[in-house]
Amino acid sequence: MTQEEYEQEQREIERLVHQINALIAENNAMVDEINNALTHIWQLQRNVVQLHKNVDPLVKHVSGEVSLEEEKVKMVDQALEELSAQYFTFKTLSTASKNLSQYTDEYYTRFSYYEHLRRVTLGFVIGLDKRFVSDESLCKAVEKAYLQNTQYWLAYCTMAVMLWAGDKREAAQRALDKALFINPSKASLFFMLINLRFARTAPAQQWFVSYMDRLEASNVGEEFQYLLQAYLTGAMGSEPQFQEAVGRCFQSLLAQTEATTVEFARKFSDGAFRFAASYLHRTQQVFVHLKANCQEFGLLDDLLSAAEKNAVLTQFYGELASAVEEEGETIAQRIENVLYSLVSSYDADELEVVKKIKYNEAVIAAQGDISAAQKKFEQDFGAGRKQTFGDLLVKWAFASDRNLTPLSVQRFSISFMREAIARGFGQFAQSYRASEPQTCSFQIDGCSLSCTEHDFEPARQQVEQYYRSNRLKFIFADKFSLIFAGLILLGLLTLVFTAVAFTPVALTIGLLLVLAGVFLLWRRIVELGAVLKEKQRLSVEKLRSTLEELGQWRTLFHQEDQRNDDLVRAIEQFQF
């Protein structure tokens, strides 16, 4: 080796030794920085532990408050929905009440003279029988009532009787003709009853024939019920032949109606079905949990209300069967009762106002349910077409207002087809029985399930599985969990940046963020686990209470359904 090569090798050795010493110094400096960072990390750990001790109770308190406020928000939201529904119900009831007052005032304003005339008419007939016709005050009362009701058929009928009693035959004939012109059917029945009242059987028979001649089998008027009432109560006079002749007319009309009407008995069955379906009744039973958690609660409430109608209708027909109608001890009193029913019947214009009153009464009785009120109104007043005698019998059998249909007529209509009516109520029971759900759908704190009241254990397992499957969803739906996960992500991004461009500060910050985020997230997950466990327990209790109420509902439903037999027996007791 030459001297030159040796010197070059020594210089290379010195350079390498110098470079090694520089790296050792740099490594020692890095070791010092790492030791310093570790010291800071241990200090951070102690600070985090102290932070946890200080913050953890506050976080738990805040978490509890947030959960409490969340439940309150749900309760407020549900209350707002109920308040909104109650507001619209209140508005509907307020409008109906206002309309009811308005139409009631209109009725007594426009038709108060009608009621006055009716009382004057009956008083005049009774006074005429007692030979008070010469009393000047009674005649003036009739004249005054007549002048106040010049467009009312009864005014001309009453005036005709007064003029006839005063032997003013020509004037009486003009009043009679005017009455027949305004309302020939009611006027004919009125004069028939007046003649019967004073034992003038022959003229009464003529008026009966006159009325029957005007009668169309395809278009029988509502006033026909008063002729039927007179026959049923034995008010056709003391002549048995006349009573028998009227009976034959009814039997002939009934036979003709049955012969010309397809499935005549079915009309009564369908009428009973519609009457029960439209009868206004809502159950007073309250099911808090079932209402909040069952998606079919509306159906369940309707079904229980329908089943309870059996008891309500049984009471209705029981009272109808036991009600006492004052028929009168003498024929004269019976005729006066029929005459009172006839003259008290509503005139056409009067009936229009009465319909408005009845509709608003139905809205109030239905607690603001417009649909139910409309069905009830159509059941009572929906027949606007021509009606046969059979149609009228169906209508009278299911009349709910005794001011519109005499008691004897309604009883006869029911007894005439009581078996068909009983079948109709049986069909109504079958219709709601067919709608009874065996399983119901529930929403228990977001968990959807379908079960019966006997499936608590499978349903409980389904709720528990729902919470296990959605654990991560619940955790990361929490705002604090998202914040802590964000800290971890930010720390990881900082460490990635440190790998690209190393700086001790960035390394320290990244490690601190990751460690703090992991620790806080772990603590939050533990806390949320306890919260979710409590929520799961509450959900199971809610499920238990809901299924218990479903069992109570079904028991009540079946108990009320069995009362349909009582309703059928109540119908079968009507015999004429």
C-alpha positions, 0 to 999 in steps of 0.5 A, a space after each residue: 500500500 502506498 503512502 497516498 492510499 494509506 492517507 486516503 483510507 485514514 481520511 475516509 475512516 475519520 469521515 465515517 467516525 465523524 458521521 457515526 458520532 453525529 448520528 449518535 448525538 442525533 440519536 441521543 437527542 431523539 432519545 431525550 425527546 422520546 423520554 420527554 414525550 413519554 414523561 408528557 404522556 404519563 403526565 397526560 395520563 394522570 391528567 386524563 384520569 383526573 379529567 375523567 374523575 371530574 368530567 365523568 359525573 358531569 357527562 353522566 348527568 348531562 347524558 341523563 338529562 339528554 335522555 330525559 329531555 328526549 323522552 319529554 320531547 316525544 311526550 310533547 310531540 305526542 301531546 301536540 298530535 293529540 291536541 291538534 286532533 282535539 282542536 279540530 274536534 273542538 272546532 267541529 263541535 263548536 260549529 255544530 253547537 253554533 248551527 244547532 242554536 241557529 237552526 233551533 232559533 230559526 225553527 221556533 221563529 218561523 214555525 212557532 205559529 204552527 205549534 200554536 195552531 196545533 194546540 188550538 186545533 185540538 182544543 177546538 175539537 175537544 171544545 166542539 164536542 162539549 158544545 163550546 162552539 158558541 164561545 166567542 173567545 174560542 172562535 176568535 182563537 181559531 180565526 187568529 191562528 188561521 190568519 197567522 198560518 195561511 199557507 199551512 194546510 192545518 189552518 184551512 182544515 181547522 177553519 173548515 171544521 169551525 165554519 161547518 160547526 157554525 153551519 156556514 157550509 159554503 165557506 166551510 167548503 172553500 176552506 176544505 177545498 183549499 186544504 185539499 189543494 195544499 196537502 190532499 193526503 193529510 187533509 183527507 186523514 184529518 177529516 176522516 178522524 174528525 168525522 170518526 171523532 163525532 161518530 159520523 161513520 159514513 162520511 169517515 168511510 168516504 174520506 178513507 176511500 178518498 185517501 185510498 184512491 189517491 194512494 199509489 202503491 209505489 209512492 206511499 206518503 209518511 202520513 200513512 203511518 197515522 192511518 195505521 196507528 188508528 187501525 192498530 189502536 182501534 180508533 176506526 170507530 164503533 163500526 166493526 165492519 169499517 175496522 174490518 174493511 180497513 184491516 183488509 186494505 192493510 192485508 191486501 197492501 202487505 200481500 201486494 208489497 211482499 209479492 212485488 218486492 224481491 227478497 222483501 224480508 232481506 230489506 228488514 235484515 239490511 235495515 237492521 244491519 245499517 241501523 246497528 252500523 250507524 247507531 252512535 256509540 263509542 266505547 268509554 274503555 281506555 287502553 293507554 299503552 295499546 293506543 300508543 304502541 299498536 298500529 291497529 288500535 283504531 280498528 280495535 277501538 271500532 270493534 269494541 264500540 261495535 260489540 258494545 252496541 249489542 248491549 246498547 241496542 238491547 236496552 233500546 229495544 227493551 225500553 221500546 217494548 216496555 214503553 207505555 203508549 197512552 191509547 185512551 180508554 174510549 174510542 174518542 180518546 184514541 181518535 184524539 191521540 191519532 189526531 194529535 200525532 197527525 197534526 203534530 207531524 212536520 210540514 215540508 218546510 218545517 222538516 227541512 229545518 228539523 233535518 238541519 237540527 237533527 244533523 247537528 245533534 248527530 255531530 255533537 252526539 258523535 263527538 265531532 265524527 262527521 262520517 258517523 254523524 252523516 251515516 246516522 243522519 242518512 239512516 234517519 232521513 236519507 230516503 228521498 225517493 219514492 217509497 212503497 209500503 214495505 220501505 216505510 215499514 223498514 223505516 218505521 221499524 228502525 226509527 230512533 225519534 219517537 216524535 216522527 213515528 208513533 210507538 204502536 206503528 214502530 212496534 207493529 213494524 218490528 213484530 211484522 218481520 222480527 225474524 228478519 230483523 234478528 238475522 240482520 243484527 246477527 249479520 252485523 255481529 258476524 261482520 265485526 267478528 270477521 274483522 277481529 285481528 288475531 295478531 296485531 302489529 306493534 311499534 315498541 321504541 322503534 322495534 316493529 313486531 307482530 304477535 298476539 297477547 300470548 306471545 310475550 316471550 317470543 316478542 321479548 326476545 325479538 325486542 332484545 335482539 333488536 337492541 343487540 343488532 342496533 347497538 352500534 347504531 344507538 352508540 354512534 347516534 349519540 353526539 358525544 360518541 361522534 365527538 370522541 370518534 372525531 378526536 380519534 380520527 383527528 389523532 390518526 390523521 395527525 400521526 399520518 402527517 407525522 410519518 410524512 413530515 416528522 415533528 415531535 410536536 405533531 407526534 405528541 399531539 397525535 398520540 394525545 388525541 388518539 389516547 384521549 379519544 379512545 379512552 373517552 369513547 370507551 367510557 362513553 360506550 360503557 355508559 351507553 351500554 348501561 343506558 341501552 340496557 335500561 331502555 331495553 328493560 323499559 321497552 320490555 315492560 312497555 311490551 308487557 303492559 301493551 300485551 296485557 291490555 290487548 288481552 283485556 281488550 279481547 276479553 271485553 270484546 268477547 263479553 260484549 259480543 256474547 250480548 248479541 244473543 240478548 239483542 236477538 231475544 229483545 227483538 223476538 219479544 215483539 209480537 202483535 
